[in-house]
Amino acid sequence: MSATVTVIDRSRGIMPRAFDRAGAGASDPSASAHLARLQAAASGRDAHGILELALKGEFAGKSAVVSSFGAESAVLLHLVAQIDPNTPILFLNTGKLFRETLRYRDRLQDELGLGDIRSLAPNPADRARFDPDGILWSKDTDACCNFRKVIPLKRALEPFAAQITGRKRFQTRERATMQPVEFFEGRFRFNPLTDWTLAQLEAYTDKHKLPHHPLVEDGYPSIGCMPCTRRVAAGEDYRAGRWSGEDKDECGIHLGVDGEGI
C-alpha cells in the first residue's frame, strides 16, 4: 500500500454498482426493522465488535467473507481469524489471477490459520460457451467478469444470511456514505472497515506483522486479474491500474455482491 496513489475519483459520471448503493434492498418492513436494530447495535463498535455481530449470535454459521486476497485483504482476514478462523472465505479464482495472488492466499491461510477457504471457479460449461479461447477479456471485459466472478459468487452466497466485506469509505465516491451494516438482495452486509484509512490499514499491518501482497511494492495498489491490471504511477487514482484505457473501474458485479477489496 503506497502513499503515492490517490483515492479514486468517479466524477466521470460512471453509474454506481448496485453493490455500492448504500442500504439498498431493505424495503420490506421486517427487513427494515431488523436492519435498524443491527445498525443500532453496530453504532460505536470498532471493527472487531462489528465482526462479532456478523459472526456470533443470530449469524453464527450463517456468514461468509468475500475476499480477493488482494492488497488490503490481510487486515480483514486477520480480524476474522481472531473471532472464528473457520469462517467461510469465498475466493474467486477466475483462472486469470496473478500467480503472486495464489501464493499470497496460501501464505495467509497458513499464517492466519484460516480453515475454510472456498475457491470459486467459473462453471466449465460457461467457460466453454463464453470464452473457449480464454481471450474474452480482450474483447468484452464486462462479459468476462460476469461469468468468471458475478455468477460463481452469486451461487456461492446463496446459503448465507450475511456477508462480510472489506469495503472502505475512502475507496470510492459511492462508498463515502455507506454504513457498517447494510441490507441488499435478501442478505445483510457487514462492513467493519468502513471508516478505516490507508494509513490505518498500513499501521495495523505493521503492528501485527502481516505479510504484504508481493505485488504492492511493485506498484499495484489494487490487484485483480492479470490481463486487466497494470502498475499505478505516482499521483494516479487508487484503481487506475484496473482496466486501464476503458470506461470501467469495477469488476462488473451489479447484484449486490463483491469479489474484490476485500
MOQUI-V153683 format. One record per backbone hydrogen bond with DSSP energy under -1.0 kcal/mol. CO is the residue of the C=O (numbers start at 1). NH is the residue of the N-H. E is the energy in kcal/mol with one decimal. If there is no record, write none. Layout:
# MOQUI-V153683
co={CO | CO}
nh={NH | NH}
e={E | E}
This chain:
# MOQUI-V153683
co={4 | 6 | 10 | 17 | 18 | 21 | 23 | 25 | 28 | 29 | 30 | 31 | 32 | 33 | 34 | 35 | 36 | 37 | 38 | 39 | 42 | 46 | 47 | 48 | 49 | 50 | 51 | 52 | 56 | 57 | 59 | 62 | 62 | 64 | 65 | 73 | 74 | 75 | 76 | 77 | 78 | 80 | 80 | 84 | 85 | 88 | 89 | 90 | 91 | 91 | 92 | 96 | 98 | 99 | 100 | 101 | 102 | 103 | 104 | 105 | 106 | 107 | 108 | 109 | 116 | 118 | 120 | 123 | 124 | 125 | 126 | 127 | 131 | 135 | 136 | 136 | 140 | 141 | 142 | 143 | 144 | 145 | 145 | 146 | 149 | 150 | 151 | 152 | 153 | 157 | 161 | 162 | 163 | 164 | 168 | 173 | 175 | 180 | 182 | 184 | 187 | 188 | 189 | 190 | 191 | 193 | 194 | 197 | 198 | 199 | 200 | 201 | 202 | 203 | 204 | 205 | 213 | 215 | 216 | 219 | 226 | 228 | 233 | 236 | 237 | 239 | 241 | 243 | 246}
nh={235 | 238 | 13 | 20 | 21 | 24 | 26 | 27 | 32 | 33 | 34 | 35 | 36 | 37 | 38 | 39 | 40 | 41 | 42 | 43 | 45 | 50 | 51 | 52 | 53 | 54 | 55 | 56 | 59 | 60 | 62 | 161 | 162 | 164 | 90 | 77 | 78 | 79 | 80 | 81 | 82 | 83 | 84 | 87 | 115 | 65 | 118 | 67 | 93 | 120 | 94 | 226 | 102 | 103 | 104 | 105 | 106 | 107 | 108 | 109 | 110 | 111 | 112 | 114 | 89 | 91 | 93 | 127 | 128 | 129 | 130 | 131 | 134 | 138 | 139 | 140 | 144 | 145 | 146 | 147 | 148 | 149 | 150 | 151 | 153 | 154 | 155 | 156 | 157 | 160 | 188 | 64 | 190 | 66 | 171 | 176 | 178 | 191 | 189 | 187 | 184 | 163 | 182 | 165 | 194 | 196 | 169 | 201 | 202 | 203 | 204 | 205 | 206 | 207 | 208 | 210 | 216 | 220 | 219 | 232 | 229 | 243 | 236 | 6 | 240 | 242 | 230 | 246 | 248}
e={-3.1 | -1.7 | -1.4 | -1.3 | -1.6 | -2.0 | -1.1 | -1.4 | -2.9 | -2.4 | -2.3 | -2.7 | -2.4 | -2.0 | -2.2 | -2.8 | -2.2 | -2.2 | -2.0 | -1.3 | -2.2 | -2.3 | -2.2 | -1.7 | -1.4 | -1.5 | -1.7 | -2.0 | -1.6 | -1.6 | -2.5 | -1.9 | -1.7 | -2.4 | -3.6 | -2.2 | -2.3 | -2.1 | -2.6 | -2.4 | -1.2 | -1.2 | -2.9 | -1.8 | -2.7 | -2.7 | -3.4 | -2.2 | -1.1 | -3.6 | -1.3 | -3.2 | -1.3 | -2.3 | -2.3 | -2.5 | -1.9 | -2.2 | -2.8 | -2.4 | -1.9 | -3.0 | -2.8 | -1.1 | -2.8 | -2.8 | -2.1 | -2.5 | -2.5 | -1.8 | -3.3 | -2.0 | -1.0 | -1.5 | -1.9 | -3.2 | -2.0 | -2.8 | -2.2 | -1.8 | -1.8 | -2.4 | -1.6 | -2.6 | -2.2 | -2.4 | -2.0 | -2.0 | -2.0 | -1.9 | -2.2 | -1.4 | -2.6 | -1.7 | -1.2 | -1.3 | -1.4 | -3.3 | -2.9 | -1.5 | -2.8 | -2.5 | -2.7 | -2.7 | -1.6 | -1.7 | -2.7 | -2.3 | -2.6 | -2.4 | -2.5 | -2.4 | -2.4 | -2.7 | -2.2 | -2.5 | -1.9 | -1.6 | -1.8 | -3.1 | -1.2 | -3.0 | -2.2 | -2.5 | -1.8 | -1.8 | -2.4 | -2.0 | -1.9}
